[in-house]
Amino acid sequence: MLLPALARAKAKAKQTKCLSNQKQIGLAFAMYTSDYNEYYPNHPDWASTGGNDGAYYVFVAATNRPLNLYAANHEVFHCPADNGDADTGASNCFGVYGNSYLVEWADPGHPSVPGNSWAKYDFRTWSLTAPAGTPPMKTSTFSRNQVNKYVQGDWVWHADRGTVDRKSIWHNFRGKSLAVMLYADGHARGYIFPAQIADWVYSPPPDPGFTWW
């Protein structure tokens, strides 16, 4: 009886630490956008907002990660439940990419948000940050519903990584994969995505009136 209880306590402690990390990253985003006329950062790939040296699409040194100026302790970009990435085989996202968290970045290969050619989307989620040469979004873009607007989540929150491989399950709640998510108003919480998200890669587009966008 003690071992399952201990395992649950350890899992809960990791989730609590992850929530704290994401709230601190939310503060870093808030300070960055305050200094840059409301604009979210430009950075080269999905993993490079902050953290340590690492590579996802390209190698990005810690000194070139825009949020590091506002979050001096790079460990806030390290989820203690980081099990790696089933998509690439990475054993630990923080160790390989320099960051355990996947921001909603304007990948040039993704479709544009209807009515906004600079913004991209996937899984019903509107991009915030962007690669160099593409204007990122401003905080005011999301003022209509900040409380439901995703900024980032555990690296595995995108549903194309599945929910079966151990690398795709960092946190769980009663046997279901749970992702810790950061929202545009600065709060963070765990969320269990519906199974249908796997079918929502590029359709439908983001909707501010939906559960998230």
PyRosetta script that sets phi, psi and omega in degrees:
from pyrosetta import init, pose_from_sequence

init()
pose = pose_from_sequence("MLLPALARAKAKAKQTKCLSNQKQIGLAFAMYTSDYNEYYPNHPDWASTGGNDGAYYVFVAATNRPLNLYAANHEVFHCPADNGDADTGASNCFGVYGNSYLVEWADPGHPSVPGNSWAKYDFRTWSLTAPAGTPPMKTSTFSRNQVNKYVQGDWVWHADRGTVDRKSIWHNFRGKSLAVMLYADGHARGYIFPAQIADWVYSPPPDPGFTWW")
pose.set_psi(1, -31.3)
pose.set_omega(1, -176.4)
pose.set_phi(2, -71.4)
pose.set_psi(2, -36.9)
pose.set_omega(2, -176.4)
pose.set_phi(3, -63.9)
pose.set_psi(3, -48.0)
pose.set_omega(3, 176.4)
pose.set_phi(4, -60.7)
pose.set_psi(4, -38.4)
pose.set_omega(4, 179.7)
pose.set_phi(5, -65.7)
pose.set_psi(5, -39.4)
pose.set_omega(5, 178.7)
pose.set_phi(6, -66.7)
pose.set_psi(6, -40.7)
pose.set_omega(6, 178.3)
pose.set_phi(7, -62.4)
pose.set_psi(7, -41.6)
pose.set_omega(7, 178.4)
pose.set_phi(8, -64.4)
pose.set_psi(8, -40.1)
pose.set_omega(8, -180.0)
pose.set_phi(9, -64.8)
pose.set_psi(9, -40.8)
pose.set_omega(9, 178.4)
pose.set_phi(10, -65.4)
pose.set_psi(10, -41.8)
pose.set_omega(10, 179.5)
pose.set_phi(11, -63.8)
pose.set_psi(11, -40.9)
pose.set_omega(11, 179.2)
pose.set_phi(12, -65.6)
pose.set_psi(12, -38.6)
pose.set_omega(12, 178.5)
pose.set_phi(13, -63.7)
pose.set_psi(13, -39.5)
pose.set_omega(13, 177.6)
pose.set_phi(14, -64.9)
pose.set_psi(14, -41.0)
pose.set_omega(14, 178.8)
pose.set_phi(15, -64.8)
pose.set_psi(15, -40.7)
pose.set_omega(15, 179.1)
pose.set_phi(16, -63.5)
pose.set_psi(16, -41.6)
pose.set_omega(16, 177.9)
pose.set_phi(17, -65.1)
pose.set_psi(17, -40.3)
pose.set_omega(17, 179.2)
pose.set_phi(18, -63.4)
pose.set_psi(18, -42.1)
pose.set_omega(18, 176.9)
pose.set_phi(19, -59.9)
pose.set_psi(19, -43.1)
pose.set_omega(19, 178.7)
pose.set_phi(20, -63.4)
pose.set_psi(20, -43.8)
pose.set_omega(20, 177.5)
pose.set_phi(21, -55.3)
pose.set_psi(21, -48.7)
pose.set_omega(21, -174.2)
pose.set_phi(22, -68.4)
pose.set_psi(22, -34.1)
pose.set_omega(22, 175.7)
pose.set_phi(23, -64.4)
pose.set_psi(23, -39.5)
pose.set_omega(23, 177.5)
pose.set_phi(24, -66.6)
pose.set_psi(24, -38.0)
pose.set_omega(24, 175.9)
pose.set_phi(25, -66.1)
pose.set_psi(25, -36.6)
pose.set_omega(25, 175.1)
pose.set_phi(26, -59.1)
pose.set_psi(26, -39.8)
pose.set_omega(26, 176.2)
pose.set_phi(27, -64.9)
pose.set_psi(27, -38.9)
pose.set_omega(27, 177.6)
pose.set_phi(28, -62.6)
pose.set_psi(28, -43.5)
pose.set_omega(28, 175.2)
pose.set_phi(29, -59.5)
pose.set_psi(29, -43.1)
pose.set_omega(29, -178.6)
pose.set_phi(30, -62.5)
pose.set_psi(30, -41.5)
pose.set_omega(30, 178.9)
pose.set_phi(31, -68.5)
pose.set_psi(31, -40.4)
pose.set_omega(31, 178.6)
pose.set_phi(32, -61.2)
pose.set_psi(32, -50.8)
pose.set_omega(32, -177.2)
pose.set_phi(33, -65.9)
pose.set_psi(33, -28.9)
pose.set_omega(33, 175.6)
pose.set_phi(34, -66.4)
pose.set_psi(34, -36.7)
pose.set_omega(34, -179.6)
pose.set_phi(35, -80.0)
pose.set_psi(35, -20.6)
pose.set_omega(35, -173.6)
pose.set_phi(36, -118.1)
pose.set_psi(36, 41.8)
pose.set_omega(36, 172.2)
pose.set_phi(37, 54.1)
pose.set_psi(37, 41.4)
pose.set_omega(37, 176.5)
pose.set_phi(38, 80.6)
pose.set_psi(38, -7.2)
pose.set_omega(38, -175.8)
pose.set_phi(39, -77.4)
pose.set_psi(39, 138.2)
pose.set_omega(39, 170.0)
pose.set_phi(40, -74.3)
pose.set_psi(40, 166.3)
pose.set_omega(40, -173.6)
pose.set_phi(41, -73.3)
pose.set_psi(41, 157.1)
pose.set_omega(41, 162.0)
pose.set_phi(42, -95.9)
pose.set_psi(42, 139.3)
pose.set_omega(42, 176.5)
pose.set_phi(43, -161.7)
pose.set_psi(43, 160.7)
pose.set_omega(43, -165.3)
pose.set_phi(44, -74.3)
pose.set_psi(44, -23.9)
pose.set_omega(44, -176.9)
pose.set_phi(45, -157.0)
pose.set_psi(45, -174.7)
pose.set_omega(45, -173.8)
pose.set_phi(46, -63.3)
pose.set_psi(46, -24.4)
pose.set_omega(46, -169.6)
pose.set_phi(47, -102.3)
pose.set_psi(47, -3.8)
pose.set_omega(47, -161.9)
pose.set_phi(48, -103.4)
pose.set_psi(48, 24.1)
pose.set_omega(48, 174.9)
pose.set_phi(49, -67.1)
pose.set_psi(49, -38.9)
pose.set_omega(49, -178.4)
pose.set_phi(50, -165.0)
pose.set_psi(50, -179.9)
pose.set_omega(50, 178.0)
pose.set_phi(51, 108.7)
pose.set_psi(51, -154.8)
pose.set_omega(51, -176.4)
pose.set_phi(52, -92.0)
pose.set_psi(52, 175.0)
pose.set_omega(52, 169.6)
pose.set_phi(53, -52.9)
pose.set_psi(53, 140.3)
pose.set_omega(53, 177.9)
pose.set_phi(54, 177.4)
pose.set_psi(54, 171.7)
pose.set_omega(54, -177.5)
pose.set_phi(55, -138.3)
pose.set_psi(55, 132.2)
pose.set_omega(55, 166.6)
pose.set_phi(56, -115.6)
pose.set_psi(56, -84.5)
pose.set_omega(56, 170.5)
pose.set_phi(57, -73.3)
pose.set_psi(57, -43.4)
pose.set_omega(57, -178.4)
pose.set_phi(58, -139.0)
pose.set_psi(58, 160.6)
pose.set_omega(58, 174.9)
pose.set_phi(59, -73.1)
pose.set_psi(59, 132.9)
pose.set_omega(59, 176.1)
pose.set_phi(60, -131.7)
pose.set_psi(60, 120.1)
pose.set_omega(60, 179.2)
pose.set_phi(61, -71.7)
pose.set_psi(61, 154.5)
pose.set_omega(61, 178.3)
pose.set_phi(62, -57.1)
pose.set_psi(62, -34.0)
pose.set_omega(62, -178.1)
pose.set_phi(63, -68.4)
pose.set_psi(63, -16.4)
pose.set_omega(63, -179.2)
pose.set_phi(64, -106.7)
pose.set_psi(64, 12.6)
pose.set_omega(64, 179.5)
pose.set_phi(65, -96.6)
pose.set_psi(65, 117.8)
pose.set_omega(65, -165.4)
pose.set_phi(66, -61.4)
pose.set_psi(66, -30.3)
pose.set_omega(66, -177.3)
pose.set_phi(67, -83.3)
pose.set_psi(67, -10.8)
pose.set_omega(67, -176.9)
pose.set_phi(68, -63.7)
pose.set_psi(68, -26.1)
pose.set_omega(68, 176.5)
pose.set_phi(69, -65.2)
pose.set_psi(69, -26.4)
pose.set_omega(69, -175.7)
pose.set_phi(70, -105.4)
pose.set_psi(70, -8.5)
pose.set_omega(70, 177.5)
pose.set_phi(71, -136.6)
pose.set_psi(71, 80.5)
pose.set_omega(71, -172.1)
pose.set_phi(72, -62.5)
pose.set_psi(72, -31.1)
pose.set_omega(72, 177.2)
pose.set_phi(73, -84.2)
pose.set_psi(73, 100.8)
pose.set_omega(73, -175.3)
pose.set_phi(74, -65.0)
pose.set_psi(74, -13.9)
pose.set_omega(74, 179.7)
pose.set_phi(75, -65.8)
pose.set_psi(75, -17.0)
pose.set_omega(75, 177.5)
pose.set_phi(76, -67.4)
pose.set_psi(76, -14.9)
pose.set_omega(76, 176.9)
pose.set_phi(77, -92.7)
pose.set_psi(77, 10.5)
pose.set_omega(77, -177.1)
pose.set_phi(78, -114.4)
pose.set_psi(78, 106.4)
pose.set_omega(78, 175.5)
pose.set_phi(79, -75.7)
pose.set_psi(79, 128.8)
pose.set_omega(79, -179.4)
pose.set_phi(80, -67.4)
pose.set_psi(80, -14.7)
pose.set_omega(80, 178.3)
pose.set_phi(81, -98.2)
pose.set_psi(81, 10.6)
pose.set_omega(81, -177.2)
pose.set_phi(82, -58.4)
pose.set_psi(82, 111.3)
pose.set_omega(82, 178.5)
pose.set_phi(83, -104.4)
pose.set_psi(83, 6.2)
pose.set_omega(83, -179.3)
pose.set_phi(84, 96.5)
pose.set_psi(84, -163.5)
pose.set_omega(84, -171.2)
pose.set_phi(85, -133.1)
pose.set_psi(85, 113.2)
pose.set_omega(85, 179.4)
pose.set_phi(86, -64.9)
pose.set_psi(86, -23.3)
pose.set_omega(86, -177.1)
pose.set_phi(87, -70.3)
pose.set_psi(87, -37.1)
pose.set_omega(87, -177.5)
pose.set_phi(88, -111.7)
pose.set_psi(88, -14.1)
pose.set_omega(88, -175.9)
pose.set_phi(89, 87.1)
pose.set_psi(89, 2.0)
pose.set_omega(89, 178.4)
pose.set_phi(90, -58.1)
pose.set_psi(90, 134.2)
pose.set_omega(90, -177.9)
pose.set_phi(91, -79.6)
pose.set_psi(91, -22.8)
pose.set_omega(91, 179.6)
pose.set_phi(92, -156.7)
pose.set_psi(92, 119.3)
pose.set_omega(92, -174.9)
pose.set_phi(93, -64.3)
pose.set_psi(93, -42.2)
pose.set_omega(93, 179.5)
pose.set_phi(94, -63.5)
pose.set_psi(94, -40.3)
pose.set_omega(94, -179.1)
pose.set_phi(95, -69.3)
pose.set_psi(95, -32.2)
pose.set_omega(95, -177.0)
pose.set_phi(96, -97.2)
pose.set_psi(96, -48.9)
pose.set_omega(96, -176.2)
pose.set_phi(97, -89.8)
pose.set_psi(97, -18.0)
pose.set_omega(97, -175.3)
pose.set_phi(98, 88.8)
pose.set_psi(98, 1.6)
pose.set_omega(98, -173.5)
pose.set_phi(99, -157.3)
pose.set_psi(99, 134.2)
pose.set_omega(99, 176.6)
pose.set_phi(100, -89.6)
pose.set_psi(100, -4.8)
pose.set_omega(100, -170.8)
pose.set_phi(101, -117.0)
pose.set_psi(101, 139.3)
pose.set_omega(101, -177.3)
pose.set_phi(102, -104.1)
pose.set_psi(102, 108.0)
pose.set_omega(102, 177.5)
pose.set_phi(103, -79.9)
pose.set_psi(103, 157.3)
pose.set_omega(103, 176.3)
pose.set_phi(104, -84.8)
pose.set_psi(104, 97.5)
pose.set_omega(104, -172.0)
pose.set_phi(105, -104.8)
pose.set_psi(105, 146.6)
pose.set_omega(105, -177.1)
pose.set_phi(106, -80.4)
pose.set_psi(106, 78.8)
pose.set_omega(106, 179.2)
pose.set_phi(107, -64.2)
pose.set_psi(107, 125.1)
pose.set_omega(107, -177.8)
pose.set_phi(108, -58.2)
pose.set_psi(108, -22.1)
pose.set_omega(108, -179.3)
pose.set_phi(109, -84.6)
pose.set_psi(109, -1.1)
pose.set_omega(109, -177.4)
pose.set_phi(110, -97.7)
pose.set_psi(110, 158.5)
pose.set_omega(110, 179.8)
pose.set_phi(111, -68.6)
pose.set_psi(111, 154.3)
pose.set_omega(111, 177.3)
pose.set_phi(112, -80.4)
pose.set_psi(112, 148.2)
pose.set_omega(112, 173.6)
pose.set_phi(113, -65.8)
pose.set_psi(113, 131.1)
pose.set_omega(113, 178.0)
pose.set_phi(114, -53.0)
pose.set_psi(114, 125.7)
pose.set_omega(114, 179.0)
pose.set_phi(115, 88.1)
pose.set_psi(115, -1.6)
pose.set_omega(115, 179.3)
pose.set_phi(116, -146.0)
pose.set_psi(116, 96.0)
pose.set_omega(116, -172.0)
pose.set_phi(117, -68.1)
pose.set_psi(117, -22.9)
pose.set_omega(117, -179.1)
pose.set_phi(118, -80.6)
pose.set_psi(118, -29.8)
pose.set_omega(118, -177.7)
pose.set_phi(119, -81.5)
pose.set_psi(119, 141.7)
pose.set_omega(119, 176.7)
pose.set_phi(120, -116.1)
pose.set_psi(120, 169.5)
pose.set_omega(120, 178.6)
pose.set_phi(121, -153.9)
pose.set_psi(121, 159.4)
pose.set_omega(121, 166.8)
pose.set_phi(122, -158.6)
pose.set_psi(122, 156.9)
pose.set_omega(122, 180.0)
pose.set_phi(123, 47.1)
pose.set_psi(123, 42.1)
pose.set_omega(123, 176.4)
pose.set_phi(124, 63.9)
pose.set_psi(124, 22.5)
pose.set_omega(124, -174.5)
pose.set_phi(125, -122.4)
pose.set_psi(125, 126.6)
pose.set_omega(125, -177.0)
pose.set_phi(126, -81.5)
pose.set_psi(126, 133.2)
pose.set_omega(126, -179.7)
pose.set_phi(127, -67.0)
pose.set_psi(127, 155.4)
pose.set_omega(127, 174.7)
pose.set_phi(128, -119.0)
pose.set_psi(128, -56.3)
pose.set_omega(128, 179.5)
pose.set_phi(129, -87.0)
pose.set_psi(129, 170.2)
pose.set_omega(129, -173.7)
pose.set_phi(130, -154.6)
pose.set_psi(130, 159.4)
pose.set_omega(130, 174.5)
pose.set_phi(131, -71.1)
pose.set_psi(131, 163.7)
pose.set_omega(131, 177.4)
pose.set_phi(132, -56.5)
pose.set_psi(132, 139.3)
pose.set_omega(132, -179.8)
pose.set_phi(133, 90.9)
pose.set_psi(133, -9.2)
pose.set_omega(133, 176.9)
pose.set_phi(134, -116.9)
pose.set_psi(134, 126.6)
pose.set_omega(134, 179.9)
pose.set_phi(135, -63.5)
pose.set_psi(135, 126.7)
pose.set_omega(135, 173.3)
pose.set_phi(136, -74.3)
pose.set_psi(136, 172.1)
pose.set_omega(136, 178.1)
pose.set_phi(137, -78.7)
pose.set_psi(137, 161.0)
pose.set_omega(137, 174.2)
pose.set_phi(138, -102.7)
pose.set_psi(138, 155.2)
pose.set_omega(138, 179.1)
pose.set_phi(139, -57.9)
pose.set_psi(139, -33.5)
pose.set_omega(139, -178.7)
pose.set_phi(140, -66.4)
pose.set_psi(140, -20.7)
pose.set_omega(140, 177.3)
pose.set_phi(141, -58.3)
pose.set_psi(141, -30.5)
pose.set_omega(141, -172.9)
pose.set_phi(142, -109.3)
pose.set_psi(142, 13.9)
pose.set_omega(142, -175.4)
pose.set_phi(143, -66.1)
pose.set_psi(143, -20.6)
pose.set_omega(143, -178.0)
pose.set_phi(144, -67.2)
pose.set_psi(144, -25.8)
pose.set_omega(144, -179.2)
pose.set_phi(145, -163.5)
pose.set_psi(145, 70.0)
pose.set_omega(145, -178.3)
pose.set_phi(146, -68.4)
pose.set_psi(146, -30.1)
pose.set_omega(146, -174.1)
pose.set_phi(147, -66.6)
pose.set_psi(147, -21.9)
pose.set_omega(147, 178.8)
pose.set_phi(148, -108.3)
pose.set_psi(148, 3.1)
pose.set_omega(148, -175.4)
pose.set_phi(149, -89.5)
pose.set_psi(149, 117.5)
pose.set_omega(149, 177.3)
pose.set_phi(150, -72.4)
pose.set_psi(150, 137.8)
pose.set_omega(150, 170.0)
pose.set_phi(151, -101.8)
pose.set_psi(151, -50.8)
pose.set_omega(151, -179.1)
pose.set_phi(152, -161.8)
pose.set_psi(152, 175.0)
pose.set_omega(152, 176.0)
pose.set_phi(153, -157.2)
pose.set_psi(153, -179.0)
pose.set_omega(153, 171.3)
pose.set_phi(154, -48.2)
pose.set_psi(154, 145.0)
pose.set_omega(154, -174.0)
pose.set_phi(155, -49.4)
pose.set_psi(155, -32.2)
pose.set_omega(155, -172.8)
pose.set_phi(156, -89.0)
pose.set_psi(156, 12.6)
pose.set_omega(156, -174.2)
pose.set_phi(157, -71.2)
pose.set_psi(157, -25.2)
pose.set_omega(157, 175.1)
pose.set_phi(158, -68.0)
pose.set_psi(158, 131.0)
pose.set_omega(158, -169.1)
pose.set_phi(159, -72.7)
pose.set_psi(159, -8.8)
pose.set_omega(159, 179.1)
pose.set_phi(160, -71.6)
pose.set_psi(160, -4.8)
pose.set_omega(160, 177.5)
pose.set_phi(161, -94.1)
pose.set_psi(161, -3.1)
pose.set_omega(161, 176.6)
pose.set_phi(162, 76.1)
pose.set_psi(162, -179.8)
pose.set_omega(162, -177.9)
pose.set_phi(163, -133.9)
pose.set_psi(163, 16.7)
pose.set_omega(163, -176.7)
pose.set_phi(164, -108.1)
pose.set_psi(164, -47.6)
pose.set_omega(164, 179.7)
pose.set_phi(165, -59.4)
pose.set_psi(165, 139.6)
pose.set_omega(165, 179.8)
pose.set_phi(166, -55.3)
pose.set_psi(166, -34.4)
pose.set_omega(166, 179.9)
pose.set_phi(167, -65.9)
pose.set_psi(167, -18.8)
pose.set_omega(167, -179.0)
pose.set_phi(168, -95.0)
pose.set_psi(168, -2.0)
pose.set_omega(168, -179.2)
pose.set_phi(169, -120.7)
pose.set_psi(169, 99.8)
pose.set_omega(169, -179.6)
pose.set_phi(170, -93.3)
pose.set_psi(170, -49.3)
pose.set_omega(170, 176.3)
pose.set_phi(171, -117.2)
pose.set_psi(171, 154.0)
pose.set_omega(171, 174.2)
pose.set_phi(172, -144.1)
pose.set_psi(172, 155.0)
pose.set_omega(172, 177.2)
pose.set_phi(173, -133.6)
pose.set_psi(173, 112.2)
pose.set_omega(173, -179.7)
pose.set_phi(174, 52.5)
pose.set_psi(174, 44.6)
pose.set_omega(174, 175.2)
pose.set_phi(175, 83.7)
pose.set_psi(175, 0.9)
pose.set_omega(175, 179.4)
pose.set_phi(176, -111.0)
pose.set_psi(176, 143.0)
pose.set_omega(176, 179.3)
pose.set_phi(177, -66.3)
pose.set_psi(177, 130.0)
pose.set_omega(177, -179.4)
pose.set_phi(178, -122.0)
pose.set_psi(178, 133.2)
pose.set_omega(178, 178.1)
pose.set_phi(179, -108.2)
pose.set_psi(179, 135.8)
pose.set_omega(179, 174.5)
pose.set_phi(180, -89.0)
pose.set_psi(180, 122.6)
pose.set_omega(180, -172.1)
pose.set_phi(181, -118.2)
pose.set_psi(181, 145.3)
pose.set_omega(181, 173.9)
pose.set_phi(182, -105.3)
pose.set_psi(182, 135.9)
pose.set_omega(182, -177.6)
pose.set_phi(183, -110.1)
pose.set_psi(183, 161.4)
pose.set_omega(183, -173.9)
pose.set_phi(184, -65.0)
pose.set_psi(184, -21.7)
pose.set_omega(184, 177.5)
pose.set_phi(185, -86.2)
pose.set_psi(185, 0.9)
pose.set_omega(185, 175.1)
pose.set_phi(186, 99.4)
pose.set_psi(186, -8.3)
pose.set_omega(186, 179.2)
pose.set_phi(187, -86.3)
pose.set_psi(187, 161.8)
pose.set_omega(187, 178.5)
pose.set_phi(188, -136.0)
pose.set_psi(188, 146.6)
pose.set_omega(188, 176.4)
pose.set_phi(189, -159.9)
pose.set_psi(189, 161.8)
pose.set_omega(189, 175.9)
pose.set_phi(190, -81.3)
pose.set_psi(190, 143.9)
pose.set_omega(190, -178.7)
pose.set_phi(191, -141.1)
pose.set_psi(191, 135.9)
pose.set_omega(191, 173.6)
pose.set_phi(192, -101.3)
pose.set_psi(192, 112.9)
pose.set_omega(192, -176.7)
pose.set_phi(193, -73.7)
pose.set_psi(193, 147.0)
pose.set_omega(193, 175.3)
pose.set_phi(194, -68.2)
pose.set_psi(194, 153.6)
pose.set_omega(194, -178.8)
pose.set_phi(195, -59.3)
pose.set_psi(195, -28.2)
pose.set_omega(195, -176.8)
pose.set_phi(196, -64.5)
pose.set_psi(196, -17.9)
pose.set_omega(196, -176.5)
pose.set_phi(197, -57.7)
pose.set_psi(197, -27.5)
pose.set_omega(197, 179.1)
pose.set_phi(198, -62.6)
pose.set_psi(198, -22.8)
pose.set_omega(198, -179.9)
pose.set_phi(199, -95.0)
pose.set_psi(199, 0.1)
pose.set_omega(199, -173.7)
pose.set_phi(200, -107.9)
pose.set_psi(200, 35.4)
pose.set_omega(200, -176.9)
pose.set_phi(201, -57.1)
pose.set_psi(201, -56.7)
pose.set_omega(201, -179.3)
pose.set_phi(202, -123.7)
pose.set_psi(202, 6.6)
pose.set_omega(202, 179.3)
pose.set_phi(203, -152.8)
pose.set_psi(203, 132.9)
pose.set_omega(203, 0.5)
pose.set_phi(204, -78.1)
pose.set_psi(204, 167.5)
pose.set_omega(204, 177.2)
pose.set_phi(205, -73.3)
pose.set_psi(205, 171.1)
pose.set_omega(205, -179.5)
pose.set_phi(206, -59.5)
pose.set_psi(206, 144.3)
pose.set_omega(206, 179.5)
pose.set_phi(207, -136.3)
pose.set_psi(207, 112.2)
pose.set_omega(207, -179.4)
pose.set_phi(208, -58.0)
pose.set_psi(208, -18.4)
pose.set_omega(208, 178.5)
pose.set_phi(209, -88.4)
pose.set_psi(209, -4.1)
pose.set_omega(209, 179.5)
pose.set_phi(210, -82.6)
pose.set_psi(210, 176.7)
pose.set_omega(210, -179.1)
pose.set_phi(211, -57.9)
pose.set_psi(211, -35.8)
pose.set_omega(211, 173.8)
pose.set_phi(212, -145.8)
pose.set_psi(212, 164.6)
pose.set_omega(212, 176.4)
pose.set_phi(213, -156.4)
pose.dump_pdb("model.pdb")
